[in-house]
Amino acid sequence: VSVLQSIGFRHSHSTDEEFKNCSQKAVAKKIFKLEEKATDHLRKGLCTEYAIRYKLHRDPDDHKFRKYIERQWDDLDGEDTKFYQWCFDASKLGAECLEQRQLKRINQYQRQFSEHLEYFKYPLLGYGDFRIKEINIDIKATSKMPSKPRWSHIKQQSKYWGMSGKKERFSLLYVTNKKVEFYDITQKELELGWEESLSDMRWIEHLDHLCQTKQEWINIFPYPDTDSFYFSDENLKQQIITLWKGEQNAND
C-alpha cells in the first residue's frame, strides 16, 4: 500500500496545483494532515457565491440581502466585518451580470464532477458552482479584477470539461466590489488545460510510485523557501520547517 493510497488520496484541482507549485505545502497538508488557517480571502469567495445564488433565487430587497450576507459571513467565522459591504457589492454586481445575460435560473448548484479514469490510480473529484442553461459557471471573487482570466482558473474548468465528456460549455464570472467580467473559456483553452491537468496527475502518481514512506516524500523535495507567499500561515510554516529539519518523526 502506497502512502497516498493509505490516506485515501483523490485528485482535485487545488491539490494537484499545490503539488505542482508548492509541493512541500501539499505534502504537509495531504500526507501529514497539517491544517492551514482559513482566511477572509477564502471566506469572501464563499460568501459571495452563496449571496449570488440567493439573489438569483429569491430576488430580495437590499435590506434582506444585506442581512443574508451578514449571517453567511458570521456563519463562515469571518473575522473582518468590512467584508459585509464588499460581499454585498460584489454579489449584487455578479447577479445583475447573469440576469442581463438571461442566466437567472440555476439548474444545478455545486455539481459534482467525479471520475476514475482507467489510466489513473486515484479518482478525480471537483465541484462546479452554477449550471445555468447548459453553461457551467464558476464564481471567482477577487480583490482586484485580473487583466485576463488566470490560467489556474481556466485549468480548473478544463479538468471538469474533460471529466464531463468534453462537450459542455464552461465560463468564469469574475467579481470584485466594483467590477464584474464574464468570460467564456474557448475550446482551445479547455483542450490545453485538460492536457496539462493530465500531465500534473501523471507526475503525482509517478512520485507516489517512487516514495514508499512519508520520509521519502520529504526527501524528494528541497528545503522550502518559506519567504514565499505560499507560507502566509505562520503556524503551518513553522510546522513545515520542523518537518523538513527532521525535528518531527515522519512516521508520526
Disulfide bonds with the S-S distance in Angstrom:
none
